[in-house]
Amino acid sequence: MNIPKPMKIIASVTILCTLLALSTIANANHSVAFDSPRHHQKYGDHRGNIMKQMVKVLSLSEQQQAQIKAIKKQAKAKTRHAIFNVLTTEQQQKWLEKMAKRKEKSTRG
């Protein structure tokens, strides 16, 4: 079959556009699915569950649990400190104001 070159180009562009559109739609649906309440019901919200799983699977003692919590807290503080040092003075000020508001909200309940 001898297809003229302009037709091949049009067909190729059409196929590429279709694939791009389909992948965009699939990606959008995937993003929504993972952020939906139904996803969290089925797969759980993993924040905080890791420690529960470790306790259950590894039979961690109370002392081990306390040590792991301290390590996680220390790592979180180091990460925040490192990020804060990357910010400009103006950005640091904005961040501190935001954290103060957040703390104020949490104390009000």
HELIX and SHEET records of a PDB file:
HELIX    1   1 LYS A    5  ASP A   35  1                                  31    
HELIX    2   2 PRO A   37  TYR A   43  1                                   7    
HELIX    3   3 ASN A   49  LEU A   58  1                                  10    
HELIX    4   4 GLU A   62  VAL A   86  1                                  25    
HELIX    5   5 THR A   89  ARG A  108  1                                  20    
END                                                                             
